[in-house]
Amino acid sequence: MHYSILPIIYPEESPEYVELQYNGCNVLARVSDEGYILERLHSYDYMDFMNSDFAPGTLLNSTLID
């Protein structure tokens, strides 16, 4: 048994990010087992931010990835 004042911390995997063209916009996505998950949208058009397809955490449709 090991007694310590420090918490036992297990090393976590750092997520893998990729920049993609998705539905005509540049996005930053995290690679997961399910596919690509949207993290960040890079756009100058404010209407892109109103589109619910670009909400953070959205699972990206692979047919719309360029």
PDB file of N, H, CA, C and O in Angstrom:
ATOM      1  N   MET A   1       0.842  -1.162   0.000  1.00  0.00           N
ATOM      2  CA  MET A   1       0.000   0.000   0.000  1.00  0.00           C
ATOM      3  C   MET A   1       0.895   1.235   0.000  1.00  0.00           C
ATOM      4  O   MET A   1       1.940   1.271   0.649  1.00  0.00           O
ATOM      5  N   HIS A   2       0.456   2.236  -0.741  1.00  0.00           N
ATOM      6  H   HIS A   2      -0.393   2.206  -1.268  1.00  0.00           H
ATOM      7  CA  HIS A   2       1.250   3.454  -0.886  1.00  0.00           C
ATOM      8  C   HIS A   2       0.454   4.640  -0.347  1.00  0.00           C
ATOM      9  O   HIS A   2      -0.645   4.922  -0.823  1.00  0.00           O
ATOM     10  N   TYR A   3       1.007   5.328   0.638  1.00  0.00           N
ATOM     11  H   TYR A   3       1.900   5.099   1.025  1.00  0.00           H
ATOM     12  CA  TYR A   3       0.367   6.512   1.210  1.00  0.00           C
ATOM     13  C   TYR A   3       1.095   7.751   0.712  1.00  0.00           C
ATOM     14  O   TYR A   3       2.322   7.835   0.777  1.00  0.00           O
ATOM     15  N   SER A   4       0.324   8.713   0.213  1.00  0.00           N
ATOM     16  H   SER A   4      -0.673   8.645   0.159  1.00  0.00           H
ATOM     17  CA  SER A   4       0.917   9.929  -0.322  1.00  0.00           C
ATOM     18  C   SER A   4      -0.070  11.079  -0.192  1.00  0.00           C
ATOM     19  O   SER A   4      -1.284  10.876  -0.211  1.00  0.00           O
ATOM     20  N   ILE A   5       0.461  12.286  -0.061  1.00  0.00           N
ATOM     21  H   ILE A   5       1.447  12.452  -0.045  1.00  0.00           H
ATOM     22  CA  ILE A   5      -0.418  13.456  -0.051  1.00  0.00           C
ATOM     23  C   ILE A   5      -0.787  13.885  -1.469  1.00  0.00           C
ATOM     24  O   ILE A   5      -1.700  14.687  -1.662  1.00  0.00           O
ATOM     25  N   LEU A   6      -0.087  13.358  -2.442  1.00  0.00           N
ATOM     26  H   LEU A   6       0.655  12.706  -2.286  1.00  0.00           H
ATOM     27  CA  LEU A   6      -0.364  13.690  -3.835  1.00  0.00           C
ATOM     28  C   LEU A   6      -1.390  12.721  -4.402  1.00  0.00           C
ATOM     29  O   LEU A   6      -1.326  11.525  -4.118  1.00  0.00           O
ATOM     30  N   PRO A   7      -2.327  13.207  -5.193  1.00  0.00           N
ATOM     31  CA  PRO A   7      -3.301  12.295  -5.795  1.00  0.00           C
ATOM     32  C   PRO A   7      -2.635  11.421  -6.856  1.00  0.00           C
ATOM     33  O   PRO A   7      -1.657  11.812  -7.494  1.00  0.00           O
ATOM     34  N   ILE A   8      -3.187  10.252  -7.018  1.00  0.00           N
ATOM     35  H   ILE A   8      -3.981   9.935  -6.500  1.00  0.00           H
ATOM     36  CA  ILE A   8      -2.691   9.356  -8.065  1.00  0.00           C
ATOM     37  C   ILE A   8      -3.260   9.859  -9.392  1.00  0.00           C
ATOM     38  O   ILE A   8      -4.475   9.893  -9.587  1.00  0.00           O
ATOM     39  N   ILE A   9      -2.381  10.240 -10.279  1.00  0.00           N
ATOM     40  H   ILE A   9      -1.394  10.212 -10.120  1.00  0.00           H
ATOM     41  CA  ILE A   9      -2.796  10.788 -11.565  1.00  0.00           C
ATOM     42  C   ILE A   9      -2.344   9.831 -12.660  1.00  0.00           C
ATOM     43  O   ILE A   9      -1.166   9.495 -12.779  1.00  0.00           O
ATOM     44  N   TYR A  10      -3.301   9.413 -13.439  1.00  0.00           N
ATOM     45  H   TYR A  10      -4.258   9.687 -13.343  1.00  0.00           H
ATOM     46  CA  TYR A  10      -2.990   8.552 -14.564  1.00  0.00           C
ATOM     47  C   TYR A  10      -2.804   9.427 -15.803  1.00  0.00           C
ATOM     48  O   TYR A  10      -3.558  10.377 -16.011  1.00  0.00           O
ATOM     49  N   PRO A  11      -1.824   9.116 -16.607  1.00  0.00           N
ATOM     50  CA  PRO A  11      -1.614   9.937 -17.814  1.00  0.00           C
ATOM     51  C   PRO A  11      -2.805   9.812 -18.762  1.00  0.00           C
ATOM     52  O   PRO A  11      -3.256   8.709 -19.071  1.00  0.00           O
ATOM     53  N   GLU A  12      -3.298  10.941 -19.209  1.00  0.00           N
ATOM     54  H   GLU A  12      -2.932  11.837 -18.958  1.00  0.00           H
ATOM     55  CA  GLU A  12      -4.414  10.958 -20.142  1.00  0.00           C
ATOM     56  C   GLU A  12      -3.890  11.125 -21.561  1.00  0.00           C
ATOM     57  O   GLU A  12      -2.855  11.747 -21.798  1.00  0.00           O
ATOM     58  N   GLU A  13      -4.631  10.555 -22.484  1.00  0.00           N
ATOM     59  H   GLU A  13      -5.472  10.050 -22.291  1.00  0.00           H
ATOM     60  CA  GLU A  13      -4.265  10.735 -23.884  1.00  0.00           C
ATOM     61  C   GLU A  13      -4.592  12.164 -24.292  1.00  0.00           C
ATOM     62  O   GLU A  13      -5.656  12.688 -23.961  1.00  0.00           O
ATOM     63  N   SER A  14      -3.679  12.779 -25.003  1.00  0.00           N
ATOM     64  H   SER A  14      -2.815  12.353 -25.272  1.00  0.00           H
ATOM     65  CA  SER A  14      -3.999  14.100 -25.532  1.00  0.00           C
ATOM     66  C   SER A  14      -4.780  13.901 -26.830  1.00  0.00           C
ATOM     67  O   SER A  14      -4.389  13.089 -27.668  1.00  0.00           O
ATOM     68  N   PRO A  15      -5.875  14.632 -27.002  1.00  0.00           N
ATOM     69  CA  PRO A  15      -6.703  14.434 -28.194  1.00  0.00           C
ATOM     70  C   PRO A  15      -5.971  14.855 -29.460  1.00  0.00           C
ATOM     71  O   PRO A  15      -5.129  15.753 -29.446  1.00  0.00           O
ATOM     72  N   GLU A  16      -6.309  14.195 -30.537  1.00  0.00           N
ATOM     73  H   GLU A  16      -6.993  13.466 -30.548  1.00  0.00           H
ATOM     74  CA  GLU A  16      -5.728  14.518 -31.843  1.00  0.00           C
ATOM     75  C   GLU A  16      -6.694  15.443 -32.580  1.00  0.00           C
ATOM     76  O   GLU A  16      -7.880  15.141 -32.715  1.00  0.00           O
ATOM     77  N   TYR A  17      -6.175  16.564 -33.051  1.00  0.00           N
ATOM     78  H   TYR A  17      -5.212  16.809 -32.941  1.00  0.00           H
ATOM     79  CA  TYR A  17      -6.985  17.543 -33.767  1.00  0.00           C
ATOM     80  C   TYR A  17      -6.548  17.610 -35.226  1.00  0.00           C
ATOM     81  O   TYR A  17      -5.370  17.449 -35.545  1.00  0.00           O
ATOM     82  N   VAL A  18      -7.521  17.853 -36.106  1.00  0.00           N
ATOM     83  H   VAL A  18      -8.478  17.985 -35.847  1.00  0.00           H
ATOM     84  CA  VAL A  18      -7.243  18.036 -37.530  1.00  0.00           C
ATOM     85  C   VAL A  18      -8.052  19.232 -38.032  1.00  0.00           C
ATOM     86  O   VAL A  18      -9.146  19.510 -37.539  1.00  0.00           O
ATOM     87  N   GLU A  19      -7.495  19.931 -39.019  1.00  0.00           N
ATOM     88  H   GLU A  19      -6.607  19.705 -39.419  1.00  0.00           H
ATOM     89  CA  GLU A  19      -8.230  21.013 -39.672  1.00  0.00           C
ATOM     90  C   GLU A  19      -8.832  20.464 -40.952  1.00  0.00           C
ATOM     91  O   GLU A  19      -8.145  19.837 -41.759  1.00  0.00           O
ATOM     92  N   LEU A  20     -10.128  20.707 -41.129  1.00  0.00           N
ATOM     93  H   LEU A  20     -10.686  21.216 -40.474  1.00  0.00           H
ATOM     94  CA  LEU A  20     -10.866  20.152 -42.253  1.00  0.00           C
ATOM     95  C   LEU A  20     -11.663  21.235 -42.959  1.00  0.00           C
ATOM     96  O   LEU A  20     -11.950  22.290 -42.394  1.00  0.00           O
ATOM     97  N   GLN A  21     -12.013  20.952 -44.207  1.00  0.00           N
ATOM     98  H   GLN A  21     -11.780  20.095 -44.666  1.00  0.00           H
ATOM     99  CA  GLN A  21     -13.013  21.728 -44.932  1.00  0.00           C
ATOM    100  C   GLN A  21     -14.312  20.957 -44.763  1.00  0.00           C
ATOM    101  O   GLN A  21     -14.433  19.828 -45.240  1.00  0.00           O
ATOM    102  N   TYR A  22     -15.281  21.554 -44.089  1.00  0.00           N
ATOM    103  H   TYR A  22     -15.183  22.471 -43.702  1.00  0.00           H
ATOM    104  CA  TYR A  22     -16.555  20.883 -43.844  1.00  0.00           C
ATOM    105  C   TYR A  22     -17.686  21.781 -44.304  1.00  0.00           C
ATOM    106  O   TYR A  22     -17.858  22.891 -43.798  1.00  0.00           O
ATOM    107  N   ASN A  23     -18.447  21.303 -45.254  1.00  0.00           N
ATOM    108  H   ASN A  23     -18.308  20.401 -45.665  1.00  0.00           H
ATOM    109  CA  ASN A  23     -19.608  22.030 -45.768  1.00  0.00           C
ATOM    110  C   ASN A  23     -19.233  23.449 -46.204  1.00  0.00           C
ATOM    111  O   ASN A  23     -20.007  24.389 -46.021  1.00  0.00           O
ATOM    112  N   GLY A  24     -18.037  23.593 -46.783  1.00  0.00           N
ATOM    113  H   GLY A  24     -17.408  22.830 -46.932  1.00  0.00           H
ATOM    114  CA  GLY A  24     -17.586  24.877 -47.310  1.00  0.00           C
ATOM    115  C   GLY A  24     -16.899  25.786 -46.311  1.00  0.00           C
ATOM    116  O   GLY A  24     -16.565  26.920 -46.654  1.00  0.00           O
ATOM    117  N   CYS A  25     -16.674  25.328 -45.078  1.00  0.00           N
ATOM    118  H   CYS A  25     -16.945  24.407 -44.799  1.00  0.00           H
ATOM    119  CA  CYS A  25     -16.033  26.155 -44.050  1.00  0.00           C
ATOM    120  C   CYS A  25     -14.838  25.423 -43.455  1.00  0.00           C
ATOM    121  O   CYS A  25     -14.786  24.194 -43.441  1.00  0.00           O
ATOM    122  N   ASN A  26     -13.879  26.207 -42.964  1.00  0.00           N
ATOM    123  H   ASN A  26     -13.921  27.206 -42.975  1.00  0.00           H
ATOM    124  CA  ASN A  26     -12.732  25.624 -42.271  1.00  0.00           C
ATOM    125  C   ASN A  26     -13.111  25.359 -40.823  1.00  0.00           C
ATOM    126  O   ASN A  26     -13.613  26.249 -40.135  1.00  0.00           O
ATOM    127  N   VAL A  27     -12.870  24.131 -40.356  1.00  0.00           N
ATOM    128  H   VAL A  27     -12.462  23.409 -40.915  1.00  0.00           H
ATOM    129  CA  VAL A  27     -13.182  23.767 -38.977  1.00  0.00           C
ATOM    130  C   VAL A  27     -12.004  23.029 -38.363  1.00  0.00           C
ATOM    131  O   VAL A  27     -11.187  22.430 -39.062  1.00  0.00           O
ATOM    132  N   LEU A  28     -11.938  23.087 -37.046  1.00  0.00           N
ATOM    133  H   LEU A  28     -12.602  23.574 -36.478  1.00  0.00           H
ATOM    134  CA  LEU A  28     -10.990  22.294 -36.280  1.00  0.00           C
ATOM    135  C   LEU A  28     -11.800  21.189 -35.628  1.00  0.00           C
ATOM    136  O   LEU A  28     -12.774  21.459 -34.925  1.00  0.00           O
ATOM    137  N   ALA A  29     -11.402  19.943 -35.857  1.00  0.00           N
ATOM    138  H   ALA A  29     -10.611  19.723 -36.428  1.00  0.00           H
ATOM    139  CA  ALA A  29     -12.161  18.806 -35.344  1.00  0.00           C
ATOM    140  C   ALA A  29     -11.251  17.885 -34.547  1.00  0.00           C
ATOM    141  O   ALA A  29     -10.055  17.771 -34.815  1.00  0.00           O
ATOM    142  N   ARG A  30     -11.856  17.228 -33.553  1.00  0.00           N
ATOM    143  H   ARG A  30     -12.827  17.321 -33.335  1.00  0.00           H
ATOM    144  CA  ARG A  30     -11.150  16.249 -32.732  1.00  0.00           C
ATOM    145  C   ARG A  30     -11.458  14.866 -33.285  1.00  0.00           C
ATOM    146  O   ARG A  30     -12.609  14.554 -33.590  1.00  0.00           O
ATOM    147  N   VAL A  31     -10.432  14.043 -33.413  1.00  0.00           N
ATOM    148  H   VAL A  31      -9.497  14.297 -33.165  1.00  0.00           H
ATOM    149  CA  VAL A  31     -10.594  12.683 -33.906  1.00  0.00           C
ATOM    150  C   VAL A  31     -11.049  11.808 -32.745  1.00  0.00           C
ATOM    151  O   VAL A  31     -10.427  11.807 -31.683  1.00  0.00           O
ATOM    152  N   SER A  32     -12.142  11.058 -32.948  1.00  0.00           N
ATOM    153  H   SER A  32     -12.647  11.059 -33.811  1.00  0.00           H
ATOM    154  CA  SER A  32     -12.635  10.145 -31.920  1.00  0.00           C
ATOM    155  C   SER A  32     -12.985   8.815 -32.572  1.00  0.00           C
ATOM    156  O   SER A  32     -12.860   8.651 -33.786  1.00  0.00           O
ATOM    157  N   ASP A  33     -13.422   7.875 -31.753  1.00  0.00           N
ATOM    158  H   ASP A  33     -13.523   8.009 -30.767  1.00  0.00           H
ATOM    159  CA  ASP A  33     -13.805   6.566 -32.281  1.00  0.00           C
ATOM    160  C   ASP A  33     -15.039   6.658 -33.174  1.00  0.00           C
ATOM    161  O   ASP A  33     -15.188   5.880 -34.116  1.00  0.00           O
ATOM    162  N   GLU A  34     -15.927   7.616 -32.876  1.00  0.00           N
ATOM    163  H   GLU A  34     -15.806   8.249 -32.111  1.00  0.00           H
ATOM    164  CA  GLU A  34     -17.158   7.771 -33.656  1.00  0.00           C
ATOM    165  C   GLU A  34     -16.928   8.501 -34.970  1.00  0.00           C
ATOM    166  O   GLU A  34     -17.724   8.366 -35.900  1.00  0.00           O
ATOM    167  N   GLY A  35     -15.849   9.274 -35.059  1.00  0.00           N
ATOM    168  H   GLY A  35     -15.203   9.384 -34.303  1.00  0.00           H
ATOM    169  CA  GLY A  35     -15.561  10.074 -36.247  1.00  0.00           C
ATOM    170  C   GLY A  35     -14.915  11.382 -35.842  1.00  0.00           C
ATOM    171  O   GLY A  35     -14.109  11.423 -34.912  1.00  0.00           O
ATOM    172  N   TYR A  36     -15.267  12.452 -36.539  1.00  0.00           N
ATOM    173  H   TYR A  36     -15.921  12.419 -37.295  1.00  0.00           H
ATOM    174  CA  TYR A  36     -14.731  13.776 -36.232  1.00  0.00           C
ATOM    175  C   TYR A  36     -15.770  14.568 -35.434  1.00  0.00           C
ATOM    176  O   TYR A  36     -16.946  14.609 -35.797  1.00  0.00           O
ATOM    177  N   ILE A  37     -15.324  15.190 -34.354  1.00  0.00           N
ATOM    178  H   ILE A  37     -14.369  15.156 -34.060  1.00  0.00           H
ATOM    179  CA  ILE A  37     -16.200  16.010 -33.523  1.00  0.00           C
ATOM    180  C   ILE A  37     -15.753  17.462 -33.649  1.00  0.00           C
ATOM    181  O   ILE A  37     -14.586  17.784 -33.427  1.00  0.00           O
ATOM    182  N   LEU A  38     -16.690  18.329 -34.005  1.00  0.00           N
ATOM    183  H   LEU A  38     -17.638  18.066 -34.186  1.00  0.00           H
ATOM    184  CA  LEU A  38     -16.391  19.739 -34.238  1.00  0.00           C
ATOM    185  C   LEU A  38     -15.972  20.425 -32.943  1.00  0.00           C
ATOM    186  O   LEU A  38     -16.670  20.350 -31.932  1.00  0.00           O
ATOM    187  N   GLU A  39     -14.836  21.088 -32.985  1.00  0.00           N
ATOM    188  H   GLU A  39     -14.269  21.149 -33.806  1.00  0.00           H
ATOM    189  CA  GLU A  39     -14.337  21.841 -31.833  1.00  0.00           C
ATOM    190  C   GLU A  39     -14.390  23.343 -32.080  1.00  0.00           C
ATOM    191  O   GLU A  39     -14.751  24.106 -31.184  1.00  0.00           O
ATOM    192  N   ARG A  40     -14.028  23.777 -33.300  1.00  0.00           N
ATOM    193  H   ARG A  40     -13.734  23.157 -34.027  1.00  0.00           H
ATOM    194  CA  ARG A  40     -13.901  25.211 -33.565  1.00  0.00           C
ATOM    195  C   ARG A  40     -14.230  25.491 -35.032  1.00  0.00           C
ATOM    196  O   ARG A  40     -13.887  24.711 -35.920  1.00  0.00           O
ATOM    197  N   LEU A  41     -14.893  26.608 -35.264  1.00  0.00           N
ATOM    198  H   LEU A  41     -15.171  27.243 -34.542  1.00  0.00           H
ATOM    199  CA  LEU A  41     -15.241  27.051 -36.612  1.00  0.00           C
ATOM    200  C   LEU A  41     -14.426  28.288 -36.942  1.00  0.00           C
ATOM    201  O   LEU A  41     -14.367  29.226 -36.147  1.00  0.00           O
ATOM    202  N   HIS A  42     -13.793  28.296 -38.118  1.00  0.00           N
ATOM    203  H   HIS A  42     -13.841  27.534 -38.764  1.00  0.00           H
ATOM    204  CA  HIS A  42     -13.029  29.450 -38.590  1.00  0.00           C
ATOM    205  C   HIS A  42     -13.774  30.027 -39.793  1.00  0.00           C
ATOM    206  O   HIS A  42     -13.747  29.448 -40.879  1.00  0.00           O
ATOM    207  N   SER A  43     -14.438  31.164 -39.598  1.00  0.00           N
ATOM    208  H   SER A  43     -14.461  31.634 -38.716  1.00  0.00           H
ATOM    209  CA  SER A  43     -15.214  31.761 -40.678  1.00  0.00           C
ATOM    210  C   SER A  43     -15.353  33.260 -40.450  1.00  0.00           C
ATOM    211  O   SER A  43     -15.372  33.724 -39.310  1.00  0.00           O
ATOM    212  N   TYR A  44     -15.451  34.012 -41.542  1.00  0.00           N
ATOM    213  H   TYR A  44     -15.436  33.635 -42.468  1.00  0.00           H
ATOM    214  CA  TYR A  44     -15.708  35.445 -41.472  1.00  0.00           C
ATOM    215  C   TYR A  44     -17.198  35.749 -41.630  1.00  0.00           C
ATOM    216  O   TYR A  44     -17.640  36.865 -41.357  1.00  0.00           O
ATOM    217  N   ASP A  45     -17.959  34.769 -42.066  1.00  0.00           N
ATOM    218  H   ASP A  45     -17.600  33.862 -42.288  1.00  0.00           H
ATOM    219  CA  ASP A  45     -19.390  34.962 -42.292  1.00  0.00           C
ATOM    220  C   ASP A  45     -20.151  34.664 -41.000  1.00  0.00           C
ATOM    221  O   ASP A  45     -20.138  33.532 -40.516  1.00  0.00           O
ATOM    222  N   TYR A  46     -20.807  35.669 -40.449  1.00  0.00           N
ATOM    223  H   TYR A  46     -20.818  36.589 -40.842  1.00  0.00           H
ATOM    224  CA  TYR A  46     -21.508  35.488 -39.174  1.00  0.00           C
ATOM    225  C   TYR A  46     -22.660  34.494 -39.283  1.00  0.00           C
ATOM    226  O   TYR A  46     -23.049  33.900 -38.278  1.00  0.00           O
ATOM    227  N   MET A  47     -23.210  34.302 -40.466  1.00  0.00           N
ATOM    228  H   MET A  47     -22.894  34.785 -41.283  1.00  0.00           H
ATOM    229  CA  MET A  47     -24.309  33.350 -40.633  1.00  0.00           C
ATOM    230  C   MET A  47     -23.846  31.908 -40.434  1.00  0.00           C
ATOM    231  O   MET A  47     -24.651  31.050 -40.074  1.00  0.00           O
ATOM    232  N   ASP A  48     -22.567  31.632 -40.662  1.00  0.00           N
ATOM    233  H   ASP A  48     -21.913  32.329 -40.955  1.00  0.00           H
ATOM    234  CA  ASP A  48     -22.045  30.287 -40.408  1.00  0.00           C
ATOM    235  C   ASP A  48     -22.148  29.936 -38.930  1.00  0.00           C
ATOM    236  O   ASP A  48     -22.373  28.778 -38.578  1.00  0.00           O
ATOM    237  N   PHE A  49     -21.983  30.932 -38.065  1.00  0.00           N
ATOM    238  H   PHE A  49     -21.800  31.873 -38.350  1.00  0.00           H
ATOM    239  CA  PHE A  49     -22.054  30.687 -36.628  1.00  0.00           C
ATOM    240  C   PHE A  49     -23.490  30.465 -36.159  1.00  0.00           C
ATOM    241  O   PHE A  49     -23.710  29.896 -35.090  1.00  0.00           O
ATOM    242  N   MET A  50     -24.461  30.907 -36.944  1.00  0.00           N
ATOM    243  H   MET A  50     -24.283  31.369 -37.812  1.00  0.00           H
ATOM    244  CA  MET A  50     -25.873  30.696 -36.609  1.00  0.00           C
ATOM    245  C   MET A  50     -26.362  29.320 -37.058  1.00  0.00           C
ATOM    246  O   MET A  50     -27.422  28.869 -36.624  1.00  0.00           O
ATOM    247  N   ASN A  51     -25.603  28.657 -37.918  1.00  0.00           N
ATOM    248  H   ASN A  51     -24.742  29.024 -38.270  1.00  0.00           H
ATOM    249  CA  ASN A  51     -25.973  27.350 -38.446  1.00  0.00           C
ATOM    250  C   ASN A  51     -25.751  26.287 -37.369  1.00  0.00           C
ATOM    251  O   ASN A  51     -24.649  26.169 -36.833  1.00  0.00           O
ATOM    252  N   SER A  52     -26.784  25.517 -37.052  1.00  0.00           N
ATOM    253  H   SER A  52     -27.679  25.613 -37.488  1.00  0.00           H
ATOM    254  CA  SER A  52     -26.674  24.498 -36.001  1.00  0.00           C
ATOM    255  C   SER A  52     -25.761  23.337 -36.399  1.00  0.00           C
ATOM    256  O   SER A  52     -25.336  22.568 -35.537  1.00  0.00           O
ATOM    257  N   ASP A  53     -25.454  23.199 -37.691  1.00  0.00           N
ATOM    258  H   ASP A  53     -25.799  23.824 -38.392  1.00  0.00           H
ATOM    259  CA  ASP A  53     -24.514  22.154 -38.123  1.00  0.00           C
ATOM    260  C   ASP A  53     -23.104  22.428 -37.625  1.00  0.00           C
ATOM    261  O   ASP A  53     -22.283  21.513 -37.563  1.00  0.00           O
ATOM    262  N   PHE A  54     -22.811  23.679 -37.268  1.00  0.00           N
ATOM    263  H   PHE A  54     -23.478  24.422 -37.318  1.00  0.00           H
ATOM    264  CA  PHE A  54     -21.478  24.059 -36.815  1.00  0.00           C
ATOM    265  C   PHE A  54     -21.407  24.265 -35.302  1.00  0.00           C
ATOM    266  O   PHE A  54     -20.500  24.940 -34.815  1.00  0.00           O
ATOM    267  N   ALA A  55     -22.338  23.700 -34.566  1.00  0.00           N
ATOM    268  H   ALA A  55     -23.074  23.152 -34.962  1.00  0.00           H
ATOM    269  CA  ALA A  55     -22.319  23.824 -33.102  1.00  0.00           C
ATOM    270  C   ALA A  55     -21.174  22.981 -32.534  1.00  0.00           C
ATOM    271  O   ALA A  55     -20.934  21.871 -33.010  1.00  0.00           O
ATOM    272  N   PRO A  56     -20.468  23.490 -31.531  1.00  0.00           N
ATOM    273  CA  PRO A  56     -19.379  22.716 -30.919  1.00  0.00           C
ATOM    274  C   PRO A  56     -19.898  21.389 -30.366  1.00  0.00           C
ATOM    275  O   PRO A  56     -20.960  21.329 -29.747  1.00  0.00           O
ATOM    276  N   GLY A  57     -19.130  20.333 -30.602  1.00  0.00           N
ATOM    277  H   GLY A  57     -18.267  20.381 -31.105  1.00  0.00           H
ATOM    278  CA  GLY A  57     -19.516  19.008 -30.131  1.00  0.00           C
ATOM    279  C   GLY A  57     -20.309  18.204 -31.141  1.00  0.00           C
ATOM    280  O   GLY A  57     -20.656  17.051 -30.883  1.00  0.00           O
ATOM    281  N   THR A  58     -20.603  18.805 -32.298  1.00  0.00           N
ATOM    282  H   THR A  58     -20.321  19.741 -32.508  1.00  0.00           H
ATOM    283  CA  THR A  58     -21.367  18.114 -33.328  1.00  0.00           C
ATOM    284  C   THR A  58     -20.514  17.047 -34.000  1.00  0.00           C
ATOM    285  O   THR A  58     -19.361  17.296 -34.349  1.00  0.00           O
ATOM    286  N   LEU A  59     -21.079  15.869 -34.178  1.00  0.00           N
ATOM    287  H   LEU A  59     -22.017  15.667 -33.895  1.00  0.00           H
ATOM    288  CA  LEU A  59     -20.409  14.807 -34.923  1.00  0.00           C
ATOM    289  C   LEU A  59     -20.545  15.130 -36.403  1.00  0.00           C
ATOM    290  O   LEU A  59     -21.657  15.268 -36.911  1.00  0.00           O
ATOM    291  N   LEU A  60     -19.413  15.253 -37.100  1.00  0.00           N
ATOM    292  H   LEU A  60     -18.508  15.141 -36.688  1.00  0.00           H
ATOM    293  CA  LEU A  60     -19.425  15.692 -38.496  1.00  0.00           C
ATOM    294  C   LEU A  60     -19.833  14.559 -39.425  1.00  0.00           C
ATOM    295  O   LEU A  60     -19.400  13.418 -39.265  1.00  0.00           O
ATOM    296  N   ASN A  61     -20.667  14.889 -40.392  1.00  0.00           N
ATOM    297  H   ASN A  61     -21.019  15.816 -40.523  1.00  0.00           H
ATOM    298  CA  ASN A  61     -21.107  13.952 -41.411  1.00  0.00           C
ATOM    299  C   ASN A  61     -19.955  13.753 -42.397  1.00  0.00           C
ATOM    300  O   ASN A  61     -19.493  14.715 -43.009  1.00  0.00           O
ATOM    301  N   SER A  62     -19.496  12.528 -42.552  1.00  0.00           N
ATOM    302  H   SER A  62     -19.872  11.746 -42.055  1.00  0.00           H
ATOM    303  CA  SER A  62     -18.301  12.267 -43.367  1.00  0.00           C
ATOM    304  C   SER A  62     -18.510  12.565 -44.848  1.00  0.00           C
ATOM    305  O   SER A  62     -17.533  12.775 -45.567  1.00  0.00           O
ATOM    306  N   THR A  63     -19.749  12.589 -45.325  1.00  0.00           N
ATOM    307  H   THR A  63     -20.543  12.419 -44.741  1.00  0.00           H
ATOM    308  CA  THR A  63     -19.979  12.876 -46.745  1.00  0.00           C
ATOM    309  C   THR A  63     -19.799  14.357 -47.061  1.00  0.00           C
ATOM    310  O   THR A  63     -19.627  14.712 -48.228  1.00  0.00           O
ATOM    311  N   LEU A  64     -19.833  15.241 -46.042  1.00  0.00           N
ATOM    312  H   LEU A  64     -19.972  14.952 -45.095  1.00  0.00           H
ATOM    313  CA  LEU A  64     -19.675  16.677 -46.269  1.00  0.00           C
ATOM    314  C   LEU A  64     -18.248  17.161 -46.064  1.00  0.00           C
ATOM    315  O   LEU A  64     -17.970  18.348 -46.232  1.00  0.00           O
ATOM    316  N   ILE A  65     -17.338  16.258 -45.703  1.00  0.00           N
ATOM    317  H   ILE A  65     -17.563  15.294 -45.567  1.00  0.00           H
ATOM    318  CA  ILE A  65     -15.936  16.635 -45.505  1.00  0.00           C
ATOM    319  C   ILE A  65     -15.239  16.640 -46.854  1.00  0.00           C
ATOM    320  O   ILE A  65     -15.271  15.649 -47.583  1.00  0.00           O
ATOM    321  N   ASP A  66     -14.604  17.772 -47.186  1.00  0.00           N
ATOM    322  H   ASP A  66     -14.579  18.577 -46.593  1.00  0.00           H
ATOM    323  CA  ASP A  66     -13.872  17.889 -48.462  1.00  0.00           C
ATOM    324  C   ASP A  66     -12.458  17.406 -48.294  1.00  0.00           C
ATOM    325  O   ASP A  66     -11.682  17.423 -49.249  1.00  0.00           O
TER     326      ASP A  66
END
